[in-house]
Amino acid sequence: MIKTATTNYYDLEERTLKFAKVTREFIKKLPRTISNIEDIKQLSRSSGSVGANYIEANESLSKKDFTMRIKICRKEAKESKYWFLLVDCPSELLLERDALIKEASELTKIFGAILEKCK
């Protein structure tokens, strides 16, 4: 299969969607403590925002709009990592959490690379 620009967009759209879905599956397993309830809400929002803003970037009206949306994607991926580190996580979920932190970090780097190419 020949890789085209739209194929790359699609792959990253799928990847960010999977990130949000897997994050939600992880969230369902977390204990509902007072602090976790608020942190979980933030984690859910930031993880979903990565993909939503990437879709918006692909539909952007200008290069400036595209760049701003990609910056938001990067920011939300970083924020997701922060919330993963902050939630109270039972020891049996640490490997799953660490894999999600790694994915958030990789997404941050991908969006950073996209921004570098925009300069």
C-alpha positions as CSV (number, residue, x, y, z in Angstrom):
1,M,0.0,0.0,0.0
2,I,1.3,3.4,-0.9
3,K,1.4,5.9,2.0
4,T,-0.2,9.2,1.2
5,A,-0.7,12.3,3.3
6,T,-4.3,11.3,4.0
7,T,-3.2,7.8,5.0
8,N,-0.8,9.4,7.6
9,Y,-3.6,11.6,8.9
10,Y,-5.9,8.6,9.1
11,D,-3.3,6.6,11.0
12,L,-2.8,9.4,13.6
13,E,-6.5,9.9,13.9
14,E,-6.9,6.2,14.6
15,R,-4.0,6.2,17.1
16,T,-5.4,9.2,19.0
17,L,-8.9,7.6,19.1
18,K,-7.4,4.3,20.4
19,F,-5.5,6.3,23.0
20,A,-8.7,7.9,24.2
21,K,-10.6,4.6,24.2
22,V,-7.9,2.7,26.1
23,T,-7.6,5.5,28.6
24,R,-11.3,5.2,29.3
25,E,-11.0,1.5,29.8
26,F,-8.2,2.1,32.2
27,I,-10.2,4.8,34.0
28,K,-13.0,2.3,34.6
29,K,-10.6,0.2,36.7
30,L,-9.4,3.0,39.0
31,P,-10.7,3.3,42.6
32,R,-13.3,6.1,43.1
33,T,-11.6,8.1,45.8
34,I,-12.4,11.7,46.4
35,S,-9.2,12.9,44.7
36,N,-9.4,10.4,41.9
37,I,-12.9,11.4,40.8
38,E,-11.7,14.9,39.9
39,D,-8.4,13.7,38.4
40,I,-10.2,11.1,36.3
41,K,-12.5,13.8,34.9
42,Q,-9.4,15.8,33.8
43,L,-7.7,12.7,32.4
44,S,-10.8,11.7,30.4
45,R,-11.1,15.3,28.9
46,S,-7.4,15.7,28.0
47,S,-7.0,12.2,26.5
48,G,-10.1,12.8,24.3
49,S,-9.0,16.3,23.4
50,V,-5.8,15.1,21.7
51,G,-7.7,13.3,18.9
52,A,-10.5,15.9,18.7
53,N,-8.0,18.7,18.1
54,Y,-6.1,16.6,15.6
55,I,-9.3,16.2,13.6
56,E,-9.8,19.9,13.8
57,A,-6.3,20.5,12.6
58,N,-6.9,18.4,9.6
59,E,-9.9,20.6,8.7
60,S,-8.1,23.8,9.5
61,L,-8.7,26.9,7.4
62,S,-5.1,28.2,7.4
63,K,-1.5,27.1,8.3
64,K,-1.8,29.3,11.4
65,D,-5.0,27.5,12.5
66,F,-3.3,24.1,11.8
67,T,-0.3,25.0,13.8
68,M,-2.4,26.2,16.8
69,R,-4.5,23.0,16.8
70,I,-1.3,20.9,16.7
71,K,0.0,22.9,19.6
72,I,-3.2,22.1,21.5
73,C,-2.8,18.4,20.6
74,R,0.7,18.4,22.1
75,K,-0.4,20.3,25.2
76,E,-3.3,17.9,25.8
77,A,-1.0,14.9,25.4
78,K,1.4,16.4,27.9
79,E,-1.5,17.1,30.2
80,S,-2.8,13.5,29.9
81,K,0.7,12.3,31.1
82,Y,0.4,14.6,34.1
83,W,-3.0,13.2,35.1
84,F,-1.8,9.6,34.6
85,L,0.9,10.3,37.1
86,L,-1.4,12.0,39.5
87,V,-4.2,9.4,39.8
88,D,-4.2,6.9,42.6
89,C,-3.3,3.7,40.8
90,P,-3.4,0.3,42.4
91,S,-0.2,-1.7,41.9
92,E,-1.9,-4.2,39.5
93,L,-2.6,-1.3,37.1
94,L,0.9,0.2,37.1
95,L,2.1,-1.5,33.9
96,E,-1.1,-0.5,32.1
97,R,-0.7,3.1,33.4
98,D,3.0,3.2,32.3
99,A,2.1,2.0,28.8
100,L,-0.5,4.8,28.5
101,I,2.1,7.3,29.8
102,K,4.5,6.1,27.2
103,E,1.9,6.6,24.5
104,A,1.1,10.1,25.7
105,S,4.8,10.9,25.6
106,E,5.1,9.4,22.0
107,L,2.1,11.5,20.9
108,T,3.7,14.6,22.4
109,K,6.9,13.9,20.4
110,I,4.9,13.3,17.2
111,F,3.0,16.5,17.5
112,G,6.3,18.3,18.4
113,A,7.8,16.9,15.2
114,I,4.8,18.1,13.2
115,L,5.3,21.6,14.6
116,E,8.9,21.6,13.6
117,K,8.0,20.8,10.1
118,C,5.5,23.7,10.1
119,K,8.3,26.2,10.7
